[in-house]
Amino acid sequence: MYAFFLDWLNLLFRWAHLIVGIGWIGTSFYFIALDLSLRKREKMNPGVYGTAWEVHGGGFYHVEKYLVAPAQLPDDLIWYKWEAYLTWVTGFCLIIVQYYANARAYLISPNVLAMAPVEAILISLLSLFGGWLVYDRLLCRSWIGREPTRLAVAVFVLIVAAAYLYTHVFSPRGAFIHIGAFIGTLMAFNVFRVIMPNQTKAVGQLLAGETVDPIYGQIAKQRSVHNNYLTLPVLVMMVSNHYSMVIGHPHAWMIAALIIVTGASIRHFLNRHEAGDPLNKIAWTLPLAAAALVVMIGMTMPKTSAEGVTVMSDEQVLAMTAKHCTMCHSAKPTHAGFNEAPKGLILEDIAVIKQNGQMILAQAVQSDVMPLGNETGFTKADREALGAWIQAHQ
């Protein structure tokens, strides 16, 4: 029953995470696009920085943006914050249900670093919240944050350093999901700790009849832009567990760095294109993204060879899967984390093993993603022998 209720919690938190995440990403993309589409007009209200005309849903919209703040605010001012807050909360709940509650299976791998669940959870918590402090205090609020390009490079280095740490501490699944959670924490805390407080201060000054300090808006805009550029990379991190060639690579932290380069380059092209920049000034971003993608594909190309490895018998393969696989992939799993076989894959029949050979090859031979946490001690020699058998039957 424990596994049953964990599965339902996983599903419900994942569903909620997707709903609020789509809302947050949608508003982030929309407001950056809106900001970049603002134009100076001959006739604008006092204090207006620019306006935009839009058409959607059968109607026309006329939007104004004030450089600092209007002379007065309406009673029905709309705030956008709960999408960001709830995206982080539901995501963290997912980490608790999926990774903390099943730390030995999903978060820890003896092949990477042997440790107790409490140690892994402590590293997770300290790195997520410590990463925010480094980003906010040592980068954005220091002399580094005074120049956008310098700050962008520093933030990139911080995230890659976190990726290197995670891939040398956690299991392949746990590492990549934590890279995504690390970036997501920076993004959500930007909203919670910087953007919303600054907007609240600006509103407070306005309501008090004071002159609004423009620095609040400038800082909030800086963090909003950071969130916008990090969105595409974090989305890949969050679905990465479906792709063993990425998370199971021996230098997965490099893959993470290339994903950031690819996503941020594409985001920059789209942003500047929406701002009306000529293509010859932003075209460099697409070859850069393509080059990073080609490098990733090259790094993850299968390198398994069956040469020099004795091909096992079918009976030996069944004995191997019985030892390393069927604790989860059986009609009645014995693993505490499962009530039924993951993906409905039951590896108790040689025909089924042959039929799913390519999937097994990717998950358990070309990477060490399976078995979860390598709890059964699946050795490199065992993986090579299994790979030779699969290749011989394809």
C-alpha positions as CSV (number, residue, x, y, z in Angstrom):
1,M,0.0,0.0,0.0
2,Y,2.9,2.3,0.7
3,A,4.1,2.2,-2.9
4,F,0.4,2.5,-4.1
5,F,-0.1,5.8,-2.3
6,L,3.3,7.1,-3.3
7,D,2.4,6.5,-6.9
8,W,-0.8,8.5,-6.5
9,L,1.0,11.3,-4.8
10,N,3.5,11.2,-7.6
11,L,0.8,11.4,-10.2
12,L,-1.1,14.2,-8.5
13,F,2.0,16.4,-7.8
14,R,3.2,15.8,-11.4
15,W,-0.2,16.8,-12.8
16,A,-0.2,20.0,-10.6
17,H,3.4,20.7,-11.5
18,L,2.6,20.6,-15.2
19,I,-0.4,22.8,-14.8
20,V,1.2,25.6,-12.8
21,G,4.5,25.3,-14.7
22,I,2.7,25.9,-18.1
23,G,1.1,28.9,-16.5
24,W,4.4,30.3,-15.3
25,I,6.3,29.6,-18.5
26,G,3.5,31.1,-20.5
27,T,3.4,34.4,-18.6
28,S,7.2,34.6,-18.7
29,F,7.3,34.2,-22.4
30,Y,4.4,36.5,-22.9
31,F,5.7,39.4,-20.8
32,I,9.3,39.2,-22.3
33,A,7.7,39.2,-25.8
34,L,5.4,42.1,-24.8
35,D,8.3,44.1,-23.4
36,L,10.3,43.6,-26.6
37,S,7.4,44.6,-28.8
38,L,6.8,48.0,-27.1
39,R,7.2,51.0,-29.5
40,K,7.4,54.7,-29.0
41,R,4.3,56.5,-30.3
42,E,3.6,60.1,-31.1
43,K,0.9,60.4,-28.5
44,M,1.5,58.6,-25.2
45,N,0.3,59.2,-21.7
46,P,2.8,60.9,-19.4
47,G,5.4,58.5,-18.0
48,V,4.7,55.8,-20.6
49,Y,7.8,54.1,-21.9
50,G,6.1,52.4,-24.9
51,T,3.0,50.8,-26.1
52,A,2.0,47.7,-28.1
53,W,-1.0,46.8,-30.2
54,E,-2.0,43.1,-30.2
55,V,-4.8,41.0,-31.6
56,H,-6.0,37.8,-30.1
57,G,-9.3,35.9,-29.6
58,G,-11.2,38.1,-32.0
59,G,-10.3,41.4,-30.2
60,F,-7.6,44.1,-30.1
61,Y,-5.5,45.0,-27.1
62,H,-3.6,48.3,-26.5
63,V,-1.0,47.8,-23.8
64,E,1.1,50.6,-22.1
65,K,4.2,50.2,-20.1
66,Y,5.3,52.9,-17.6
67,L,9.0,53.4,-17.3
68,V,8.7,53.5,-13.5
69,A,5.1,53.7,-12.4
70,P,1.9,55.5,-13.2
71,A,0.6,58.5,-11.2
72,Q,-1.9,56.2,-9.5
73,L,-2.9,52.6,-9.4
74,P,-6.3,51.0,-10.0
75,D,-7.9,48.8,-7.4
76,D,-7.8,45.7,-9.7
77,L,-4.1,45.5,-10.3
78,I,-3.2,42.0,-11.4
79,W,-0.1,40.3,-9.9
80,Y,1.6,37.3,-11.4
81,K,3.3,35.2,-8.8
82,W,1.4,32.1,-7.7
83,E,2.3,30.2,-10.9
84,A,6.0,30.5,-10.0
85,Y,5.5,29.7,-6.3
86,L,3.3,26.7,-7.0
87,T,5.6,25.4,-9.7
88,W,8.5,25.2,-7.2
89,V,6.3,23.8,-4.4
90,T,4.8,21.0,-6.5
91,G,8.3,20.3,-8.0
92,F,9.8,20.0,-4.6
93,C,6.9,17.7,-3.5
94,L,7.8,15.5,-6.5
95,I,11.4,15.3,-5.4
96,I,10.2,14.3,-1.9
97,V,7.9,11.6,-3.2
98,Q,10.1,10.3,-6.0
99,Y,13.6,10.8,-4.7
100,Y,13.7,11.3,-1.0
101,A,11.1,8.6,-0.2
102,N,12.9,6.1,-2.5
103,A,16.4,7.5,-2.1
104,R,18.3,4.2,-2.4
105,A,16.6,3.4,-5.7
106,Y,16.4,6.8,-7.4
107,L,18.8,9.2,-5.7
108,I,21.8,7.0,-4.6
109,S,24.0,4.8,-6.8
110,P,26.9,2.9,-5.2
111,N,28.7,3.2,-8.6
112,V,28.8,6.9,-8.1
113,L,29.0,7.4,-4.3
114,A,27.9,5.1,-1.5
115,M,26.0,7.0,1.2
116,A,23.0,6.8,3.5
117,P,19.7,8.3,2.4
118,V,19.9,11.0,5.0
119,E,23.2,12.1,3.7
120,A,21.9,12.3,0.1
121,I,18.9,14.3,1.2
122,L,21.0,16.7,3.2
123,I,23.3,17.3,0.2
124,S,20.2,17.9,-2.0
125,L,18.7,20.5,0.4
126,L,22.0,22.3,1.1
127,S,22.9,22.5,-2.6
128,L,19.5,23.8,-3.7
129,F,19.3,26.5,-1.1
130,G,23.0,27.2,-1.0
131,G,23.1,27.6,-4.8
132,W,20.5,30.4,-4.5
133,L,22.6,32.2,-1.9
134,V,25.7,32.0,-4.2
135,Y,23.7,33.2,-7.2
136,D,21.9,36.0,-5.4
137,R,24.5,37.3,-3.0
138,L,27.9,36.5,-4.5
139,L,26.9,37.0,-8.2
140,C,23.9,39.2,-8.8
141,R,24.4,41.6,-5.9
142,S,28.2,41.9,-6.3
143,W,30.3,43.8,-8.8
144,I,29.8,40.8,-11.2
145,G,26.1,41.6,-11.5
146,R,26.8,45.2,-12.8
147,E,27.6,43.9,-16.3
148,P,25.1,41.6,-18.0
149,T,27.5,39.5,-20.1
150,R,29.9,39.0,-17.2
151,L,26.9,38.0,-15.0
152,A,25.6,35.6,-17.6
153,V,28.9,33.8,-17.8
154,A,29.2,33.6,-14.0
155,V,25.7,32.1,-13.7
156,F,26.5,29.6,-16.4
157,V,29.7,28.6,-14.5
158,L,27.6,28.2,-11.3
159,I,25.1,25.9,-12.9
160,V,27.8,23.8,-14.6
161,A,29.6,23.5,-11.3
162,A,26.4,22.3,-9.7
163,A,25.9,19.8,-12.5
164,Y,29.4,18.5,-12.0
165,L,28.7,18.1,-8.3
166,Y,25.4,16.3,-8.8
167,T,26.8,13.9,-11.4
168,H,29.6,12.9,-9.0
169,V,27.3,12.5,-6.0
170,F,23.9,11.2,-7.1
171,S,22.6,8.5,-9.4
172,P,22.2,9.4,-13.1
173,R,18.4,10.0,-12.6
174,G,19.0,11.9,-9.4
175,A,21.8,14.0,-10.8
176,F,19.9,15.4,-13.8
177,I,16.7,16.0,-12.0
178,H,18.7,18.0,-9.4
179,I,20.3,20.1,-12.1
180,G,16.8,21.0,-13.2
181,A,15.7,21.6,-9.6
182,F,18.8,23.8,-9.0
183,I,17.9,26.0,-12.0
184,G,14.2,26.0,-11.1
185,T,15.1,27.1,-7.5
186,L,17.0,30.1,-8.9
187,M,14.1,31.0,-11.1
188,A,11.3,30.6,-8.5
189,F,13.3,32.4,-5.8
190,N,14.0,35.2,-8.3
191,V,10.2,35.7,-8.2
192,F,9.7,35.1,-4.5
193,R,12.8,36.9,-3.1
194,V,13.5,39.7,-5.7
195,I,10.8,40.4,-8.3
196,M,7.7,40.4,-6.1
197,P,9.4,42.2,-3.1
198,N,10.7,44.9,-5.5
199,Q,7.3,45.4,-7.1
200,T,5.7,45.6,-3.7
201,K,8.2,48.3,-2.6
202,A,7.4,50.3,-5.8
203,V,3.7,50.0,-5.2
204,G,4.2,51.0,-1.5
205,Q,6.1,54.1,-2.5
206,L,3.4,55.0,-5.1
207,L,0.6,54.6,-2.6
208,A,2.5,56.7,-0.1
209,G,2.8,59.5,-2.6
210,E,6.5,59.1,-2.9
211,T,8.6,59.1,-6.0
212,V,9.2,55.5,-7.0
213,D,12.8,54.5,-7.1
214,P,13.5,53.0,-10.6
215,I,16.1,50.6,-9.2
216,Y,13.4,48.3,-8.0
217,G,12.1,47.8,-11.6
218,Q,15.5,47.5,-13.0
219,I,16.5,44.7,-10.7
220,A,13.2,42.9,-11.2
221,K,13.7,43.1,-14.9
222,Q,17.2,41.6,-14.7
223,R,15.9,38.6,-12.8
224,S,12.9,38.2,-15.1
225,V,15.3,38.1,-18.1
226,H,17.4,35.4,-16.3
227,N,14.3,33.3,-15.8
228,N,13.4,33.7,-19.5
229,Y,16.8,32.4,-20.7
230,L,16.8,29.5,-18.3
231,T,13.4,28.2,-19.2
232,L,14.3,26.2,-22.3
233,P,17.2,24.4,-20.6
234,V,15.3,23.6,-17.4
235,L,12.5,22.0,-19.5
236,V,15.0,19.5,-21.0
237,M,16.4,18.7,-17.5
238,M,12.9,17.9,-16.2
239,V,12.2,15.3,-19.0
240,S,15.8,14.0,-19.2
241,N,15.0,10.8,-17.1
242,H,13.3,9.4,-20.2
243,Y,16.6,9.5,-22.1
244,S,19.3,7.3,-20.8
245,M,21.8,8.3,-23.4
246,V,21.8,11.8,-21.7
247,I,21.6,11.0,-18.0
248,G,23.7,7.9,-18.2
249,H,26.7,9.5,-20.0
250,P,30.0,9.3,-18.0
251,H,30.3,13.1,-18.5
252,A,26.7,14.0,-18.1
253,W,27.6,17.4,-16.6
254,M,29.1,18.4,-20.0
255,I,25.8,17.4,-21.7
256,A,24.0,19.6,-19.2
257,A,26.3,22.5,-20.1
258,L,25.6,22.0,-23.8
259,I,21.9,21.9,-23.2
260,I,22.1,25.3,-21.5
261,V,24.1,26.7,-24.4
262,T,21.6,25.3,-26.9
263,G,18.5,26.5,-25.1
264,A,19.8,29.9,-24.2
265,S,21.0,30.5,-27.8
266,I,17.6,29.7,-29.2
267,R,15.9,31.8,-26.6
268,H,18.2,34.7,-27.4
269,F,17.4,34.4,-31.1
270,L,13.6,34.4,-30.5
271,N,13.8,37.3,-28.0
272,R,15.8,39.5,-30.3
273,H,13.8,38.5,-33.4
274,E,10.6,39.6,-31.5
275,A,12.4,42.9,-30.6
276,G,12.9,43.5,-34.3
277,D,16.7,43.0,-34.5
278,P,18.0,42.3,-38.1
279,L,18.7,38.7,-38.8
280,N,22.4,39.4,-39.6
281,K,22.9,40.5,-36.0
282,I,21.4,37.5,-34.3
283,A,22.0,34.7,-36.9
284,W,25.1,33.6,-34.9
285,T,22.9,32.1,-32.3
286,L,21.5,29.3,-34.5
287,P,24.9,27.9,-35.6
288,L,26.0,28.0,-32.0
289,A,22.9,26.1,-30.9
290,A,23.3,23.6,-33.8
291,A,27.0,23.1,-33.0
292,A,26.2,22.3,-29.3
293,L,23.5,19.9,-30.4
294,V,25.9,18.1,-32.8
295,V,28.5,17.8,-30.0
296,M,25.9,16.3,-27.7
297,I,24.8,13.8,-30.4
298,G,28.4,12.8,-31.0
299,M,29.1,12.4,-27.3
300,T,26.1,10.1,-26.8
301,M,26.6,7.9,-29.8
302,P,26.6,4.2,-28.8
303,K,30.1,2.8,-28.4
304,T,29.2,-0.7,-27.2
305,S,30.9,-3.5,-29.1
306,A,30.3,-7.3,-28.8
307,E,33.8,-8.2,-30.1
308,G,35.8,-10.4,-27.8
309,V,32.8,-11.1,-25.4
310,T,31.4,-14.6,-25.2
311,V,27.7,-14.7,-26.0
312,M,25.7,-16.1,-23.1
313,S,23.0,-18.7,-23.4
314,D,19.3,-17.8,-23.0
315,E,19.3,-19.5,-19.7
316,Q,22.2,-17.4,-18.4
317,V,20.4,-14.3,-19.6
318,L,17.2,-15.3,-17.6
319,A,19.4,-15.9,-14.6
320,M,21.0,-12.5,-15.0
321,T,17.6,-10.7,-15.3
322,A,16.2,-12.7,-12.4
323,K,19.1,-11.3,-10.2
324,H,19.2,-7.7,-11.5
325,C,15.8,-6.9,-13.1
326,T,12.8,-8.8,-12.0
327,M,12.7,-7.3,-8.5
328,C,10.9,-4.5,-10.3
329,H,10.2,-5.9,-13.8
330,S,8.0,-8.9,-12.9
331,A,4.3,-9.7,-12.6
332,K,4.6,-9.3,-8.8
333,P,7.6,-6.9,-8.0
334,T,9.4,-7.5,-4.7
335,H,10.9,-4.0,-4.7
336,A,9.3,-1.9,-2.0
337,G,8.9,1.0,-4.4
338,F,6.7,-0.7,-7.0
339,N,3.3,-2.4,-7.0
340,E,3.5,-3.3,-10.7
341,A,6.3,-3.4,-13.2
342,P,7.5,0.0,-14.5
343,K,6.1,0.7,-17.9
344,G,4.4,-2.7,-17.7
345,L,7.7,-4.3,-18.8
346,I,7.9,-7.9,-17.4
347,L,11.4,-9.4,-18.0
348,E,10.6,-13.0,-17.0
349,D,10.4,-14.4,-20.5
350,I,13.2,-14.6,-23.0
351,A,11.0,-13.6,-25.9
352,V,10.1,-10.3,-24.1
353,I,13.7,-9.7,-23.3
354,K,14.6,-10.1,-27.0
355,Q,11.7,-7.9,-28.1
356,N,12.9,-5.1,-25.8
357,G,16.6,-5.6,-26.4
358,Q,17.3,-2.1,-27.7
359,M,15.7,-0.5,-24.7
360,I,17.6,-2.7,-22.3
361,L,20.8,-2.0,-24.3
362,A,20.3,1.7,-23.8
363,Q,19.3,1.6,-20.2
364,A,21.5,-1.2,-18.7
365,V,24.5,-1.6,-21.1
366,Q,25.3,1.7,-22.8
367,S,24.5,3.4,-19.5
368,D,24.2,2.3,-15.9
369,V,20.7,3.9,-15.4
370,M,19.3,0.4,-14.6
371,P,19.0,-1.3,-12.2
372,L,17.8,1.7,-10.1
373,G,20.5,2.7,-7.8
374,N,22.4,-0.4,-8.9
375,E,21.2,-2.0,-5.7
376,T,22.0,-5.5,-7.1
377,G,25.6,-4.7,-8.0
378,F,25.4,-5.1,-11.8
379,T,29.0,-5.1,-12.9
380,K,30.6,-3.7,-16.0
381,A,31.4,-7.3,-17.2
382,D,27.8,-8.3,-16.7
383,R,26.6,-5.4,-18.7
384,E,29.1,-6.1,-21.6
385,A,27.9,-9.8,-21.6
386,L,24.3,-8.8,-21.7
387,G,25.1,-6.3,-24.5
388,A,26.8,-9.0,-26.5
389,W,23.8,-11.3,-26.2
390,I,21.4,-8.5,-27.3
391,Q,23.5,-7.6,-30.3
392,A,23.7,-11.3,-31.3
393,H,19.9,-11.5,-31.3
394,Q,19.0,-8.3,-33.2
